[in-house]
Amino acid sequence: MPMLSDYPGDKILVGCIRCGMRRQYDKAAMLKAGDDRTLAMLLDEIVRRSGCVKVDNVNIYDRCGAKYEDLLELLKAARRHR
């Protein structure tokens, strides 16, 4: 499972396609404040703190739509530079 320390960028962008929530975080500050954790756990923490009531919804059609907005592009760029 990928960890926060594995995140390929310095800024972490999170957005939800359902409610429009968008947040930006500094990776180094997050590591200093809360230790290393999986990206899945971190995403749930961010969404809960933003007030989302759908994060724990068991209905897969009515769950929170939050995701790391730029993670795929950052991973692709990192692979090209290997």
N, C-alpha and C positions, 0 to 999 in steps of 0.2 A: 504494500500500500504506500503510495507516494506521501512524503512528509512535507511539512511547511518548508523545512530547510532545502528540500529538493526543488521547490518552486523556481523556475528559471528566470524570473524577473525580480526587480527591486520593489516594484509596486504591485499590489494585488488588487485586481479589479473584480468586483462581484456585482452581478445584476440579476434581476428577476424579470422574466418575460411576461409574467402574469400581473404583477402589481406595479412594475416600473421602478422598484427600488434599485438604486445604484450607489455603491460605496467604493472608496479607494483606501487602501491601507498600505503602510510602509512595512515591508517584510522584516527588516532588522528590528524595528520597534516591537513588532508582534512576537518575534522570537525572544526578545529581551523581557517582555512583559508576561508571556505565558508559556514559555518553553516550547519545544518542538512537539508537534502533534500531526496526526494524519490530515490531509487536505479535506477528507470527508467530514471528520469531526469539526475542523475549523469552519467549514461552510455552514454546518448546522448551528454552531455557536454564533456566527455572524448573523444568520437569519433570525435566530431566536432573539438576539439582542436588538434587532431592528423592529421586533414586534410581530413577526409573521406568526399567524395562528395555524397555518397549513403545514408547517415543517414536520409535524409528527402525524399528519393525517395518513391513515392506512389505505384510503381509497387512492389508487395510483392515478386516477383521472382528476383528482382534486388536490394534488400535492403542490407544495411550493415549487416554483420554477427557477429558483436561483441557481446560478452556475458561475464558474470562473470565466469571465468574458474573454480574456485573451490567452488562456492557457494553451489551447491548441496551436495558435500561431507561434507562441513562444517555444513550444516543444518542437515544432517543425523547423524553426530557425536554428535552434540548438543542434538538431540532428544534421542540418546542412553544414554546420561549422565544425563537425567532428573530423 
